[in-house]
Amino acid sequence: MNHNDLPTIDEVALDTIREIMEDEFPALVAAYLDEASRLLVRCEQAVGADDLGGLRHAAHALKSSSANIGAARLAETARRLEAKGRDRDPSGATPLLDRARSELDQVRARLELADD
C-alpha cells in the first residue's frame, strides 16, 4: 500500500480503543501525544548528531506507539525512519522527519477532535 493511501487515523482502531478505555481515553490520547512529540524530537536530535542507533530506537518507539493508537501514516513514516537507523543510512532522513512532524500535527488535530 502506498504511504499516502494510509489513513491519518484508523477510525476502527480508534473506536476500539475508545470503547476499551472509556473514561481513560482522554488521558491515553494526552499521553500518546506527549510521548510522540518527545520521540520525534529524539529522532531529530539523533539525525542532527549522526546517531543512527538513537534514530533507530526513537523511531521504533514512535512507530509502535503510533500503530497502537491507530496513527497509520505516522507509524509508516516512523518505520521508514527506523530503517534508516537500522541500515546506517542517513540519506533522506530529513525529509522523513519533516513528513513525520506534519503527520503528527494532523494526528494531534484528529485526536483532539476525538477527545471531545
C-alpha positions as CSV (number, residue, x, y, z in Angstrom):
1,M,0.0,0.0,0.0
2,N,1.2,3.5,-0.9
3,H,2.1,5.6,2.1
4,N,-0.4,8.3,1.0
5,D,-3.1,5.7,0.8
6,L,-2.9,5.1,4.6
7,P,-5.3,7.0,6.8
8,T,-4.0,9.6,9.2
9,I,-6.0,7.7,11.8
10,D,-7.5,4.2,11.5
11,E,-11.0,5.1,12.7
12,V,-11.9,1.4,13.5
13,A,-8.8,1.1,15.7
14,L,-9.5,4.4,17.4
15,D,-13.1,3.5,18.1
16,T,-12.0,0.2,19.6
17,I,-9.5,2.0,21.9
18,R,-12.2,4.5,22.9
19,E,-14.6,1.7,23.8
20,I,-11.9,-0.2,25.8
21,M,-10.5,2.8,27.6
22,E,-13.9,4.6,28.3
23,D,-13.2,7.5,30.7
24,E,-9.4,6.9,30.5
25,F,-9.4,7.6,26.7
26,P,-8.6,11.4,27.1
27,A,-5.6,10.5,29.3
28,L,-4.4,8.0,26.8
29,V,-4.6,10.5,24.0
30,A,-2.7,13.1,26.0
31,A,0.0,10.6,27.0
32,Y,0.4,9.4,23.4
33,L,0.7,13.0,22.0
34,D,3.2,14.0,24.7
35,E,5.3,10.8,24.1
36,A,5.1,11.1,20.3
37,S,6.3,14.7,20.4
38,R,9.2,13.7,22.7
39,L,10.1,10.7,20.4
40,L,10.1,12.9,17.3
41,V,12.4,15.4,19.0
42,R,14.7,12.5,19.9
43,C,14.6,11.4,16.2
44,E,15.5,14.9,15.1
45,Q,18.3,15.2,17.6
46,A,19.7,11.8,16.6
47,V,19.8,12.7,13.0
48,G,21.5,16.0,13.9
49,A,24.1,14.2,15.9
50,D,24.5,11.4,13.3
51,D,23.4,9.0,16.0
52,L,21.8,6.3,13.8
53,G,21.4,3.9,16.6
54,G,19.5,6.6,18.6
55,L,17.4,7.2,15.5
56,R,16.5,3.6,15.2
57,H,15.4,3.3,18.8
58,A,13.4,6.5,18.9
59,A,11.8,5.8,15.6
60,H,10.9,2.2,16.7
61,A,9.2,3.5,19.8
62,L,7.3,6.2,17.7
63,K,6.3,3.5,15.2
64,S,4.9,1.2,17.9
65,S,3.0,3.8,19.9
66,S,1.6,5.4,16.7
67,A,0.4,2.0,15.4
68,N,-1.2,1.2,18.8
69,I,-3.3,4.3,18.7
70,G,-4.2,3.9,15.0
71,A,-2.0,6.6,13.6
72,A,-1.2,4.5,10.5
73,R,0.5,7.1,8.3
74,L,2.8,8.3,11.1
75,A,3.6,4.7,12.0
76,E,4.7,4.0,8.4
77,T,6.9,7.1,8.3
78,A,8.4,6.1,11.6
79,R,9.0,2.7,10.2
80,R,11.0,4.2,7.4
81,L,13.0,6.3,9.8
82,E,13.7,3.2,11.9
83,A,15.0,1.5,8.7
84,K,17.3,4.5,8.0
85,G,18.8,4.0,11.5
86,R,19.0,0.2,11.2
87,D,20.6,0.4,7.8
88,R,23.0,3.1,8.9
89,D,21.8,5.2,6.0
90,P,21.0,8.8,7.0
91,S,20.2,9.9,3.4
92,G,16.7,11.1,3.1
93,A,16.1,11.2,6.9
94,T,15.5,14.9,7.0
95,P,12.5,14.9,4.6
96,L,11.1,11.9,6.5
97,L,11.4,13.9,9.7
98,D,9.6,16.8,8.1
99,R,6.9,14.4,7.0
100,A,6.6,12.9,10.5
101,R,6.3,16.4,12.0
102,S,3.4,17.2,9.6
103,E,1.8,13.9,10.2
104,L,2.0,14.3,14.0
105,D,0.3,17.7,13.6
106,Q,-2.5,16.0,11.6
107,V,-2.8,13.2,14.2
108,R,-2.9,15.7,17.0
109,A,-5.7,17.7,15.3
110,R,-7.7,14.5,14.7
111,L,-7.2,13.0,18.2
112,E,-8.2,16.3,19.8
113,L,-11.5,16.1,17.9
114,A,-11.9,12.5,19.0
115,D,-11.3,13.6,22.6
116,D,-14.2,16.0,22.7
